[in-house]
Amino acid sequence: MTVIYRGSSEPFKEDDWLLDWLDNDIPIGQQILTNEFTGPTPQLKSSARTLDEQMWLYANAYFDIYGHSLGSMNGQYALASSKYPERIRGAYLYQGPNIYSLLTKEQKLQADKLRDQVFNYVDFKDMIPIGYDLKGIGIIIPVNSKEDIGFVDRHMWGGYQYDSNGNLNVPEGKMIAIRTAQTKIFIKDQLNTLGKLAAKLKASGGGLSSSEEIFLDSQCVLAIANGVYQLVQQAIQDLSKEYDTQITEIEELWEDTLDIARNVGAHLNESERIDALSAGGCTKQTLVTQPIKDLKDKFSEIKSIGADYVSLVDQIKAGVQEQLAADQDLARQVGNL
């Protein structure tokens, strides 16, 4: 299930703009700036009630939360206040002020536990997202945004930039945290699905047989292995780009060294310049050949680890298939789910 909290109405344009701005935005902003929390605003409390009502109504569902601007604040408060935090799958928040310092101790503890499920995107060139000099809710992801964007356009995602694959431009160091968190969510999803599968298998026969237990255990391991494998594969791709960049820089360093030697030793021929560099410990072997070999050896080791994960996942899959082949009743039950 998905719950989306909308941002504030545009001033003087919609009937409810006074409720958004005078009863919520301005009071919350004052509390953040003064660090004096006088209590949640009406909309914050309403957002928490709305989420819990839906989670109670759809008791078997997991929830994703989205919110922009005031909607981000509503989402932050709702997830920190929810009676059912174990069923919050993920939250995706944009351009909202940081309300962490305004939460109660209990709400802060809950927000901390949900940290890796909350992706809090912020364009810091926007004036609205305030309070991020203190601890925030979720993984705070600063956006590498465009220059020369109008205030309204910037606040409405206008400064966000994307690569050719549609990926948002954020600092490279944040990508590891994002991918790790996404992998955790993926694994949790898989394990939740397995929990439902286990319940159905138990209901079909009054309990789990040994083969059913083996099947479920294998699937749990497979879910984790698949999640880690995705993370490893992405890391390998990133490292491949980094190694290529480093190799280019190493090769350029040698060419720059030769250029300097040509300028300084203009009276020498090329062979004499190289001999002079060698006498000072600067050779192509030490500056280029060996460093590049070391980099390639390290990268080969990393790729080997990735290959080991592929092999592990394939072994688990093969083991599950063997179990299904040996137990036709189990195969029938799984096929019907």
Stockholm file with secondary structure:
# STOCKHOLM 1.0

chainA/1-337         MTVIYRGSSEPFKEDDWLLDWLDNDIPIGQQILTNEFTGPTPQLKSSARTLDEQMWLYANAYFDIYGHSLGSMNGQYALASSKYPERIRGAYLYQGPNIYSLLTKEQKLQADKLRDQVFNYVDFKDMIPIGYDLKGIGIIIPVNSKEDIGFVDRHMWGGYQYDSNGNLNVPEGKMIAIRTAQTKIFIKDQLNTLGKLAAKLKASGGGLSSSEEIFLDSQCVLAIANGVYQLVQQAIQDLSKEYDTQITEIEELWEDTLDIARNVGAHLNESERIDALSAGGCTKQTLVTQPIKDLKDKFSEIKSIGADYVSLVDQIKAGVQEQLAADQDLARQVGNL
#=GR chainA/1-337 SS CEEEECCCCCTTTSTTHHHHIIIIIHHHHHHHHHTCCCCCCHHHHHHHHHHHHHHHHTTTCCEEEEEETHHHHHHHHHHHHCSCGGGEEEEEEESCCCCGGGSCHHHHHHHHHTGGGEEEEECTTSSSCCCTTSCCSSEEEECCCCSSCCHHHIIIIITCCBCTTSCBCCCHHHHHHHHHHHHHHHHHHHHHHHHHHHHHHHHHHTSCCHHHHHHHHHHHHHHHHHHHHHHHHHHHHHHHHHHHHHHHHHHHHHHHHHHHHHHHTTTSCHHHHHHHHHHTTCCHIIIIIHHHHHHHHHHHHHHHHHHHHHHHHHHHHHHHHHHHHHCHHHHHHHHTC
#=GC SS_cons         CEEEECCCCCTTTSTTHHHHIIIIIHHHHHHHHHTCCCCCCHHHHHHHHHHHHHHHHTTTCCEEEEEETHHHHHHHHHHHHCSCGGGEEEEEEESCCCCGGGSCHHHHHHHHHTGGGEEEEECTTSSSCCCTTSCCSSEEEECCCCSSCCHHHIIIIITCCBCTTSCBCCCHHHHHHHHHHHHHHHHHHHHHHHHHHHHHHHHHHTSCCHHHHHHHHHHHHHHHHHHHHHHHHHHHHHHHHHHHHHHHHHHHHHHHHHHHHHHHTTTSCHHHHHHHHHHTTCCHIIIIIHHHHHHHHHHHHHHHHHHHHHHHHHHHHHHHHHHHHHCHHHHHHHHTC
//
